[in-house]
Each structure stands twice: as C-alpha cells, then as structure tokens.
Amino acid sequence: MTDASLPDLGAKPKGGFLRKAIRSLILAILLVGGGFGAGIYFSGGAAGPADQVLRLLEQDLFNEGEPRQRVPRALPETAQFETSYYAFADTLTTNLKGSRRFLQVGIGISTQYDAAVLTNVDKHLMALRSDMLAVISGFGEEDITGEDGRHRLATALMAAINARLEQLEGFGGVEDLFFSSFVLQ
C-alpha cells in the first residue's frame, strides 16, 4: 500500500468553518433576543413613546381625579379687522421714462374692507393693469432707486387703483400695495 491510499488520522474534519459560523450566528441571535427581552422587562412593559406621552398628559390634565381649570385669556378691547390680500396673476413690464431699461414688477394689494373691494379689483382688472402700466412708465430709473423710490412708486400705483375703482364703483378701498417681484433690466 502506498501512503496516498491510507487515511490521515491527524487531519481536521471538513466543515469546521461552517460549524463555527453557525455557532457564532446562534450566539448573536441569543444575545440580541436576550437584550430585547431585558429591555422589555426593565421598561415596565410600556408599549411605546406614544403611550408614555398619553400617560403624562393624563397626569398633567387631571390632578387627583379632578380636571385642571383653564384660565381664559382676556381679549383685547380694540376691534381688529381682517386683512385680505389680492395678488395680480401676471407681472407688469414696461419701459421707464427717459431710459432704455424696463421694469418688471409683481404686484399685490391689501384691504381691511369687505370682499367687495377685491371683487371690484378682479372685475376691473384690465382697466387697472392699464392704469398701473401708465404710472410705471411715468417713472424714471432714478425715481425708483432705493427704498424711498419703491415706496413712491407703490403710493402712486395705489392711488391710480383707488381712483379707477372710485370712478367705476364709487369706492376704492385699497389700503396697501406690495411688490412680490421687482426687476430692473
């Protein structure tokens, strides 16, 4: 007989790596499961954060079974009116007086009067856009520079809107004008 045909009695059995991997996996599962079980045991069986929040709210709202009395806040004595806003859908673009540049603005208005003012604005939108374009084209570059220039332009536009509404409906009612965009090119 040759040495190649004899079994090697000192050789390690096959599958040793696989057995170690399975043992390590089982050990990891036991550790994770044990940690999970210990967490549930030491938390007192609370289901989750939502239950804890509800429990704390109940403790806060009820003091020994009696509901807590809420103290109402005093309302201000001055009457406060609701402000309504209207944004013109399209921007206005026109050349400036004495300049090759043009101004493109997005405009919104506000009122504290009833909804009839905004209905009138929507009803006469074409005339109001025409009036606003005429006002803007009457301003030069230096007229609209800075915060003061923008304020003067806004005041002139608001006056034109109110004048047209007074002419057509008998009442203006626009109390403020805002620029949602202001591009000078």
Sequence and secondary structure as in RCSB ss.txt:
>XXXX:A:sequence
MTDASLPDLGAKPKGGFLRKAIRSLILAILLVGGGFGAGIYFSGGAAGPADQVLRLLEQDLFNEGEPRQRVPRAL
PETAQFETSYYAFADTLTTNLKGSRRFLQVGIGISTQYDAAVLTNVDKHLMALRSDMLAVISGFGEEDITGEDGR
HRLATALMAAINARLEQLEGFGGVEDLFFSSFVLQ
>XXXX:A:secstr
  GGGS  TTS  TTHHHHHHHHHHHHHHHHHHHHHHHHHHHTTT   HHHHHHHHHHHHHEETTEE        
 SS     EEEE SS EEEE TTSS EEEEEEEEEESS THHHHHHHHTHHHHHHHHHHHHHT  TGGG HHHHH
HHHHHHHHHHHHHHHHHHHS     EEEEEEEEE 
